[in-house]
Amino acid sequence: MPDSFWLTDLNSFLLPVIKIFFIILSFLYLIFSIIVVHQVVTISKSVKDKFNQYLTIFSLIHLIFAVVLILALFRL
């Protein structure tokens, strides 16, 4: 019987710690996504190519997924 109480205490301690860890990492990933968008836009201005528009759209979709990831973590 005491083992089940120990596991409950461990879960009640570890789950918030893990959630905070994932939230911090997702914010770092969001910063990375913002840097990627900035770099793609900067390079697209200096290098003219027919794929610049597609790369910019893809980087913006990447940023949107990073924001969705953070919103999903706050829903947990």
Backbone hydrogen bonds in HBPLUS format (Angstrom, degrees):
<---DONOR---> <-ACCEPTOR-->    atom                        ^
c    i                          cat <-CA-CA->   ^        H-A-AA   ^      H-
h    n   atom  resd res      DA  || num        DHA   H-A  angle D-A-AA Bond
n    s   type  num  typ     dist DA aas  dist angle  dist       angle   num
A0006-TRP N   A0002-PRO O   3.09 MM   4  6.34 150.5  2.18 145.9 153.9     1
A0007-LEU N   A0003-ASP O   3.04 MM   4  6.35 155.7  2.10 149.4 155.0     2
A0008-THR N   A0004-SER O   3.06 MM   4  6.24 152.6  2.14 142.4 149.7     3
A0009-ASP N   A0005-PHE O   3.00 MM   4  6.24 158.8  2.05 147.3 152.6     4
A0010-LEU N   A0006-TRP O   2.93 MM   4  6.15 152.7  2.01 144.2 152.3     5
A0011-ASN N   A0007-LEU O   2.91 MM   4  6.10 159.5  1.95 148.2 153.0     6
A0012-SER N   A0008-THR O   2.96 MM   4  6.13 157.6  2.01 147.3 153.6     7
A0013-PHE N   A0009-ASP O   3.09 MM   4  6.23 129.9  2.35 136.1 148.1     8
A0013-PHE N   A0010-LEU O   3.24 MM   3  5.18 135.3  2.45  93.2 105.3     9
A0014-LEU N   A0010-LEU O   2.82 MM   4  5.95 168.4  1.83 156.3 159.8    10
A0015-LEU N   A0011-ASN O   3.14 MM   4  5.77 166.6  2.16 141.9 145.9    11
A0018-ILE N   A0014-LEU O   2.88 MM   4  6.06 163.2  1.91 161.0 165.2    12
A0019-LYS N   A0015-LEU O   2.95 MM   4  6.09 156.3  2.01 147.5 154.4    13
A0020-ILE N   A0016-PRO O   2.94 MM   4  6.12 160.9  1.98 148.2 152.4    14
A0021-PHE N   A0017-VAL O   2.99 MM   4  6.19 155.4  2.05 144.3 151.5    15
A0022-PHE N   A0018-ILE O   2.95 MM   4  6.22 158.7  1.99 150.9 155.5    16
A0023-ILE N   A0019-LYS O   2.95 MM   4  6.18 151.3  2.04 146.9 155.2    17
A0024-ILE N   A0020-ILE O   2.97 MM   4  6.19 160.1  2.01 151.1 155.7    18
A0025-LEU N   A0021-PHE O   3.02 MM   4  6.28 161.3  2.06 148.0 153.4    19
A0026-SER N   A0022-PHE O   2.87 MM   4  6.02 149.2  1.97 142.2 150.8    20
A0027-PHE N   A0023-ILE O   3.01 MM   4  6.28 146.4  2.13 144.7 153.0    21
A0028-LEU N   A0024-ILE O   3.07 MM   4  6.41 151.5  2.16 145.8 153.7    22
A0029-TYR N   A0025-LEU O   2.92 MM   4  6.21 147.9  2.03 142.1 151.4    23
A0030-LEU N   A0026-SER O   2.88 MM   4  6.14 142.9  2.02 138.1 148.3    24
A0031-ILE N   A0027-PHE O   3.01 MM   4  6.31 155.1  2.07 146.6 152.2    25
A0032-PHE N   A0028-LEU O   2.97 MM   4  6.26 155.2  2.03 144.1 151.2    26
A0033-SER N   A0029-TYR O   2.89 MM   4  6.17 151.7  1.97 144.6 152.2    27
A0034-ILE N   A0030-LEU O   2.96 MM   4  6.26 153.3  2.03 149.4 156.3    28
A0035-ILE N   A0031-ILE O   3.00 MM   4  6.28 155.5  2.06 148.4 155.0    29
A0036-VAL N   A0032-PHE O   2.93 MM   4  6.22 152.5  2.00 147.8 155.7    30
A0037-VAL N   A0033-SER O   3.00 MM   4  6.28 161.2  2.04 149.8 153.8    31
A0038-HIS N   A0034-ILE O   3.00 MM   4  6.22 161.1  2.04 147.4 152.9    32
A0039-GLN N   A0035-ILE O   2.90 MM   4  6.10 160.9  1.93 151.0 156.1    33
A0040-VAL N   A0036-VAL O   2.92 MM   4  6.11 161.3  1.95 153.3 158.2    34
A0041-VAL N   A0037-VAL O   2.99 MM   4  6.13 164.3  2.01 152.0 156.1    35
A0042-THR N   A0038-HIS O   2.97 MM   4  6.11 159.5  2.01 147.5 153.6    36
A0043-ILE N   A0039-GLN O   2.91 MM   4  6.06 164.9  1.93 150.8 154.9    37
A0044-SER N   A0040-VAL O   2.85 MM   4  5.91 151.2  1.94 143.7 152.4    38
A0045-LYS N   A0041-VAL O   3.12 MM   4  6.32 138.4  2.30 139.9 149.2    39
A0046-SER N   A0043-ILE O   3.15 MM   3  5.22 124.2  2.48  95.3 109.0    40
A0047-VAL N   A0043-ILE O   2.83 MM   4  5.89 152.7  1.90 157.0 164.1    41
A0055-LEU N   A0051-PHE O   3.00 MM   4  6.25 158.1  2.04 155.9 162.2    42
A0056-THR N   A0052-ASN O   2.95 MM   4  6.14 156.7  2.01 150.3 156.5    43
A0057-ILE N   A0053-GLN O   3.00 MM   4  6.20 160.7  2.04 146.8 152.0    44
A0058-PHE N   A0054-TYR O   2.90 MM   4  6.04 158.8  1.95 145.3 151.6    45
A0059-SER N   A0055-LEU O   2.93 MM   4  6.11 153.2  2.00 143.6 150.6    46
A0060-LEU N   A0056-THR O   2.99 MM   4  6.22 151.0  2.07 145.9 153.8    47
A0061-ILE N   A0057-ILE O   2.93 MM   4  6.19 152.3  2.01 148.7 156.4    48
A0062-HIS N   A0058-PHE O   2.97 MM   4  6.20 150.8  2.06 141.9 150.1    49
A0063-LEU N   A0059-SER O   3.02 MM   4  6.31 148.4  2.12 140.3 148.2    50
A0064-ILE N   A0060-LEU O   2.93 MM   4  6.23 153.4  2.00 146.0 153.2    51
A0065-PHE N   A0061-ILE O   2.95 MM   4  6.23 156.4  2.01 150.5 156.2    52
A0066-ALA N   A0062-HIS O   3.11 MM   4  6.38 146.0  2.23 140.7 149.8    53
A0067-VAL N   A0063-LEU O   3.06 MM   4  6.41 151.5  2.15 147.6 154.8    54
A0068-VAL N   A0064-ILE O   2.91 MM   4  6.20 157.7  1.96 150.1 156.7    55
A0069-LEU N   A0065-PHE O   2.90 MM   4  6.07 147.3  2.01 141.3 150.0    56
A0070-ILE N   A0066-ALA O   3.21 MM   4  6.52 154.3  2.28 142.6 147.8    57
A0071-LEU N   A0067-VAL O   3.00 MM   4  6.30 163.0  2.03 152.1 157.0    58
A0072-ALA N   A0068-VAL O   2.85 MM   4  6.01 151.6  1.93 146.9 154.8    59
A0073-LEU N   A0069-LEU O   3.03 MM   4  6.27 147.7  2.14 143.3 151.8    60
A0074-PHE N   A0070-ILE O   3.10 MM   4  6.41 146.2  2.22 146.9 155.5    61
A0075-ARG N   A0072-ALA O   3.21 MM   3  5.12 137.3  2.41  92.8 104.7    62
A0076-LEU N   A0073-LEU O   3.37 MM   3  5.46 147.9  2.49  97.3 105.7    63
